[in-house]
Amino acid sequence: MNESDLDKAFHAALSAEILKGGRGAQARLAKKVGLTPTYITRLLKSKAYGSEQTRRKIARVFGYEYEEFLDLGREEKAQQRNSDVPEGDYYSAPLVEGRIAAGSGGLVSPDQIKSKVWIYAPALRERRQHRLTAVQVSEKDGESMLPTIGPDDIVLIDHHDPGGVPSHFKSGKIYAVRTDRLNSDTAIKRVYRSNGNLVLASDNRAYPPIVAWSNDISELIIGRVVWGWRDLLKA
């Protein structure tokens, strides 16, 4: 891989982690690595790239080894290619059939992508700047969320909401969540705070609520379900 590709991978990973961190993320990063907020801005705008030593410090701040951080950036770049914003009024998101892998940041590998879903861009507003994935809901998950979400419905997941920022979490809203610590599977549930715990609830009363396996927002939640499509001919 040549230097230009390394620069792009580093920039993509840095941009993703800053966006995930929410307000004040740039200033916090600058303080931890001993840089100025202005220099972090230059890094984000690709007007500076930093030495390898600086990049390694930044990767460690976000909890990655340098090589892992670059891999994250490469995955982000691949995801962006599958979620391109065309000229005009529509945005495309990769469509995944059934359950999605729940790895780093909810990233979707190319072999999981079935097709694309086109969304009217003005309806997304600022979410157009986020990473979005469309998921076709499995029969099992769809039944648990009836009548809000049904089998074969398509939902849109915003991976930057709450994006690992606890203050962005809204109790009672619908999220895509990891079903275990191994990040191997995903479910779509309403997530509530209750008595110091996070509780996963289904809209179908036949499915009782359960206490989530983790109370860590960034560990449990992949993203918020922000949009949905349903075949109303079945209604």
C-alpha positions as CSV (number, residue, x, y, z in Angstrom):
1,M,0.0,0.0,0.0
2,N,1.5,3.3,-1.0
3,E,1.6,6.4,1.3
4,S,-1.4,8.1,-0.4
5,D,-3.6,5.1,0.5
6,L,-2.2,5.1,4.1
7,D,-3.1,8.8,4.4
8,K,-6.7,8.1,3.2
9,A,-7.1,5.2,5.6
10,F,-5.9,7.2,8.5
11,H,-8.1,10.2,7.6
12,A,-11.2,7.9,7.2
13,A,-10.6,6.3,10.6
14,L,-10.0,9.6,12.3
15,S,-13.1,11.2,10.8
16,A,-15.2,8.3,11.9
17,E,-14.0,8.3,15.5
18,I,-14.3,12.1,15.8
19,L,-17.9,11.9,14.5
20,K,-18.7,9.1,16.8
21,G,-17.3,11.1,19.8
22,G,-19.8,14.0,19.2
23,R,-19.4,17.6,20.4
24,G,-16.0,18.4,21.9
25,A,-14.3,15.3,20.5
26,Q,-11.7,17.3,18.6
27,A,-10.7,19.3,21.7
28,R,-10.5,16.1,23.9
29,L,-8.3,14.4,21.3
30,A,-6.0,17.4,21.0
31,K,-5.5,17.5,24.8
32,K,-4.8,13.8,25.1
33,V,-2.2,13.8,22.3
34,G,-0.6,17.2,23.1
35,L,-1.7,18.9,19.8
36,T,-3.8,22.0,19.2
37,P,-7.5,21.8,18.2
38,T,-6.5,23.7,15.0
39,Y,-4.0,20.9,14.1
40,I,-6.7,18.3,14.6
41,T,-8.9,20.3,12.2
42,R,-6.1,20.3,9.7
43,L,-5.9,16.5,10.0
44,L,-9.6,16.1,9.5
45,K,-9.5,18.3,6.4
46,S,-6.5,16.4,5.0
47,K,-4.4,19.6,5.1
48,A,-2.0,17.8,7.4
49,Y,-1.4,14.1,8.0
50,G,0.9,13.9,11.0
51,S,4.0,11.8,11.6
52,E,3.7,8.1,12.2
53,Q,4.4,8.7,15.9
54,T,1.5,11.2,16.1
55,R,-0.8,8.8,14.2
56,R,0.0,6.0,16.6
57,K,-0.8,8.3,19.6
58,I,-4.1,9.1,18.1
59,A,-4.9,5.5,17.4
60,R,-4.1,4.6,21.0
61,V,-6.4,7.4,22.3
62,F,-9.3,5.7,20.5
63,G,-8.3,2.2,21.8
64,Y,-6.7,0.8,18.7
65,E,-3.3,-0.4,17.7
66,Y,-2.1,1.6,14.7
67,E,-2.6,-1.2,12.2
68,E,-6.1,-1.8,13.6
69,F,-6.9,1.9,13.2
70,L,-5.8,1.8,9.5
71,D,-7.9,-1.3,9.0
72,L,-10.9,0.6,10.4
73,G,-10.2,3.4,7.9
74,R,-10.0,1.0,5.0
75,E,-13.4,-0.5,6.1
76,E,-14.8,3.0,6.3
77,K,-13.7,3.8,2.8
78,A,-15.2,0.6,1.5
79,Q,-18.5,1.4,3.3
80,Q,-18.5,4.9,1.8
81,R,-18.1,3.4,-1.7
82,N,-21.2,1.3,-1.0
83,S,-23.1,4.3,0.4
84,D,-22.3,6.9,-2.2
85,V,-24.3,10.2,-2.4
86,P,-25.2,10.8,-6.1
87,E,-25.9,14.1,-7.7
88,G,-29.5,15.0,-7.2
89,D,-32.0,14.4,-4.4
90,Y,-31.3,10.8,-3.4
91,Y,-28.9,9.0,-1.1
92,S,-28.0,5.3,-1.4
93,A,-27.3,3.0,1.5
94,P,-26.1,-0.6,1.3
95,L,-29.0,-3.2,1.9
96,V,-28.2,-6.2,4.0
97,E,-30.7,-9.1,4.1
98,G,-31.5,-10.6,7.5
99,R,-29.2,-10.0,10.5
100,I,-26.1,-8.0,10.1
101,A,-22.6,-8.6,11.5
102,A,-22.0,-6.4,14.5
103,G,-18.3,-5.8,14.3
104,S,-16.4,-2.5,14.8
105,G,-18.9,0.3,14.6
106,G,-21.4,-2.0,12.9
107,L,-19.3,-2.1,9.7
108,V,-20.7,-4.2,6.9
109,S,-18.4,-6.3,4.8
110,P,-18.9,-6.2,1.0
111,D,-20.0,-9.8,0.8
112,Q,-23.0,-9.1,3.1
113,I,-24.4,-6.5,0.8
114,K,-27.4,-7.6,-1.2
115,S,-28.3,-4.4,-3.0
116,K,-28.8,-0.7,-2.4
117,V,-31.8,1.3,-1.0
118,W,-32.4,4.8,-2.3
119,I,-33.7,7.4,0.2
120,Y,-35.0,10.9,-0.5
121,A,-32.0,12.9,0.7
122,P,-33.8,16.0,2.0
123,A,-35.8,13.8,4.4
124,L,-32.5,12.6,6.0
125,R,-31.2,16.2,6.7
126,E,-28.0,16.1,8.6
127,R,-28.0,12.3,8.7
128,R,-26.7,12.3,5.1
129,Q,-23.3,13.0,6.7
130,H,-23.6,9.8,8.8
131,R,-23.0,6.2,8.0
132,L,-26.3,4.5,7.2
133,T,-27.1,0.8,6.6
134,A,-30.5,-0.5,5.3
135,V,-31.4,-3.9,6.8
136,Q,-34.2,-6.3,5.6
137,V,-35.6,-7.6,8.8
138,S,-35.7,-11.4,9.4
139,E,-38.9,-13.1,10.1
140,K,-38.0,-13.8,13.8
141,D,-37.0,-10.2,14.5
142,G,-39.9,-8.8,12.5
143,E,-42.5,-10.8,14.6
144,S,-41.0,-9.6,17.8
145,M,-41.4,-5.9,16.8
146,L,-44.9,-6.1,15.4
147,P,-46.9,-4.0,14.8
148,T,-44.2,-1.3,14.3
149,I,-41.8,-3.5,12.3
150,G,-42.8,-6.6,10.4
151,P,-41.0,-9.5,8.7
152,D,-39.3,-8.4,5.4
153,D,-39.7,-4.7,6.3
154,I,-36.6,-2.6,5.5
155,V,-35.2,-0.3,8.2
156,L,-32.4,2.3,8.1
157,I,-29.8,2.2,10.8
158,D,-27.7,5.3,11.7
159,H,-24.4,4.1,13.0
160,H,-23.5,7.5,14.4
161,D,-26.6,7.8,16.6
162,P,-25.9,7.4,19.5
163,G,-22.4,6.6,18.2
164,G,-21.0,5.6,21.5
165,V,-21.9,8.9,23.1
166,P,-24.2,8.1,26.2
167,S,-25.7,11.6,26.2
168,H,-27.1,11.0,22.6
169,F,-29.0,7.9,23.8
170,K,-32.8,8.3,24.0
171,S,-34.6,5.9,26.2
172,G,-37.5,4.1,24.6
173,K,-36.4,4.5,21.0
174,I,-35.6,1.7,18.5
175,Y,-32.0,0.7,18.1
176,A,-30.0,-2.1,16.5
177,V,-28.2,-3.8,19.3
178,R,-25.5,-6.5,19.7
179,T,-26.9,-9.7,21.1
180,D,-23.7,-10.6,22.9
181,R,-20.2,-9.5,23.7
182,L,-18.7,-11.4,20.8
183,N,-20.5,-8.9,18.4
184,S,-21.6,-11.9,16.3
185,D,-25.3,-11.0,15.8
186,T,-27.8,-8.1,15.8
187,A,-31.4,-7.6,17.0
188,I,-33.7,-4.6,16.6
189,K,-35.3,-3.6,19.9
190,R,-36.6,-0.6,21.9
191,V,-34.0,0.2,24.5
192,Y,-34.9,1.7,27.9
193,R,-33.0,2.8,31.0
194,S,-34.5,1.1,34.1
195,N,-33.1,0.9,37.6
196,G,-29.6,1.4,36.4
197,N,-29.9,-1.2,33.6
198,L,-30.5,-1.1,29.9
199,V,-33.6,-3.1,29.0
200,L,-34.4,-4.5,25.6
201,A,-38.1,-4.5,24.8
202,S,-40.2,-5.8,21.9
203,D,-43.3,-4.1,20.6
204,N,-45.0,-7.5,20.4
205,R,-46.3,-8.2,23.9
206,A,-45.8,-11.9,23.4
207,Y,-42.0,-11.2,23.8
208,P,-41.2,-10.1,27.3
209,P,-38.5,-7.5,28.0
210,I,-35.0,-8.6,29.0
211,V,-32.1,-6.9,30.7
212,A,-29.4,-6.2,28.2
213,W,-26.1,-8.1,28.6
214,S,-24.2,-4.7,28.9
215,N,-25.0,-1.3,30.3
216,D,-22.3,0.3,28.1
217,I,-24.1,2.3,25.3
218,S,-21.1,2.0,22.9
219,E,-20.7,-1.7,23.6
220,L,-24.4,-2.6,23.2
221,I,-25.8,-0.3,20.5
222,I,-24.8,-0.4,16.9
223,G,-27.0,2.4,15.8
224,R,-30.5,3.9,15.9
225,V,-33.3,2.8,13.6
226,V,-34.3,6.1,11.9
227,W,-36.4,5.1,8.9
228,G,-38.6,2.2,7.7
229,W,-40.3,0.8,4.6
230,R,-43.3,-1.5,4.6
231,D,-45.4,-3.1,1.9
232,L,-48.8,-1.6,2.7
233,L,-50.6,-3.9,0.3
234,K,-50.4,-6.4,3.2
235,A,-52.0,-4.0,5.6
